[in-house]
Amino acid sequence: MRITIGVNFATKKLEANGMPLTMMIWDLGGQPRFRDVVGDYFVGTKLAIVTYDATRPFSLERLHDWIDRLKQNAPDAELLFVGNKIDERDEGTGVSLSQGQEFAKQYHAECVEVSAKTGEGIEEMFELAARILLNKLEGNPNPVATIA
C-alpha cells in the first residue's frame, strides 16, 4: 500500500471534446497531521477530486473538514467525489456507490468509484474530470487546470 506523505505532483494530458487538456494534479495527504500544510496548495484549484476509501464509511464523513478548507482557499472549485478501493470492498459493507452519490449531492457534485490497484474506472474518472473542467473553463484559450 502506498500513501501520500504530504504532497505529490503529477500532470495528466488528455483530450476531451476534441480539445487538448493538461491537468496539474496535486495529491495531498489525507491524514489529519497534514491539515495545516495543504491549505496553500488549494489556491487556484478549479476541480478537486475528493477521494474516500470505499471500504471505510468514516472516511466519507471526514471529508467535510477537507472540503471546508478547500472552499476557504478556492471557493469556486468544482468537486468530483471518488470512492477508491472498490476491489477490496465486500458485498454489503463499506460505502456503496449510492451512498457516495447521496453524499456528493450535498455539494452539487458527481461521484464515481475506482480501484487504483486494478485500474478499474480510472480512465473514466479522468474523462469525467476533464468534462467538468471544460464546462468550467469554457472559452479559456489556455486550458491548464489545477486539481487538488
N, C-alpha and C positions, 0 to 999 in steps of 0.2 A: 504494500500500500504506500502510495506517495502522497504526502500532504504538502500544502503550500506553507512555507515558513516565511512570514512577512509578505513579500510581493514578488511576483514573477511577471515577465512581459513577453508578449508574442504578437505577431501580425498574422492575419489571415486574409489572403486575396481570393476573391471570388467574383463571379458575375451574377448580377440579379437584374431581371427585366432588361437584359441586353446592355447593362451598364457596368463597367468595372468598379469594384468597390474594395477598398483596403480597410480592414478593421484593425485598430490598435487595441489589443486585449491586455488588460491589467488583471492578473489573477491575484486576488487579495486574500490573505489568510483569514479564515473564518473564526478562528479561536478567539475567545474574549480577550486574551492578552495582546492582541494586535489592534484592538479597537481604537486606541489613541493614535496609532500610526497611520491608519489608512484614510483618514478624512481628507487629507490633501490630494490623494490620488483620485478622489471623486470629482474634483473640479474639472469642468468641461465635458463630463460624461454625457453622451447622447442616449446611450442604452446601457442598462445594467442587466446582465444575465445573472439572475438571483438563483443560486443553486442550493438545494437542500438534499439531504440524504433520505431517499425514499424508503429506507429500512427503519428510520427513526423519526417517529412523529414529532418529538420535541424539537428537532432541527428546523421544522417548518415554523413553529411558534417563535423560535429565536430570531427569525428574520425581521420581525417588526422593528427591533432596535437598529439593525443594519440599514433598513430602508429609511428610517427616520434620519440617520446620519447621512445617508446618500442625499436625501432631499434637502438637507440643510446646505449641502455643498453644490448640488446640481439639481435645483428644483424642477427643471424641465425634462429631466432624464426619463425616458421610457423604461418600462420594466418587462422582462421576459423571465418567467419562473421556469426552472428546470429541476425536475426530480431525477437525481442520479442514483446509480447502483441498483437499477431495476433488475439486474441479473442476480442480485443477492436477496431480493425481496421474496419471502414465502407467500403463497396464496393466502389472502385474508389477513395479512399482517402489514405493518408499516403504513405508509401514506399511499393511498390509491391515487390514480390519475384524477378521478372525480373530486377527491378531497383537495388535491393540489389546485385544480381549476377553481374550486369554490374559494380557496384562499386567495388566488390571484385576482378573482373578481373584485375583492376589496380595493384593489389598486388599479382596476380597469385594465388588467393585463392578461396575456395568454400564458398557458402553462403546457409544457411538453415533458416527456420522460426520455431519458437516455441511459446508456451504460458506457461510461468512459472506458471501462475494462474491455468490453467486447466491440465497442464502436457503434452499437445499435442506437439509431436516432441522432447521431452526432451531425452528420451532413444536413439532415432535415432541420435540426436546431439552428445551424448556421444560416441556412437558406431562409428560415423564418426571421431570424435576427436581421438579415440583410433586407428583407422586405419591410420590416418595421423601420429600419434606419432610412431606407429610401423614401418611405412615406413621410418621415420626419424631415428629411433633408431635401425634399423635392425642390428642384430649382437651384441647388447648391452646385456651382461649377467644379468644386474640388471635393469629391465625396470621400473624405478621410474622416472616419468616425472613431471616437474613443469609447471603448466598452470597459466597464468595471466589472 
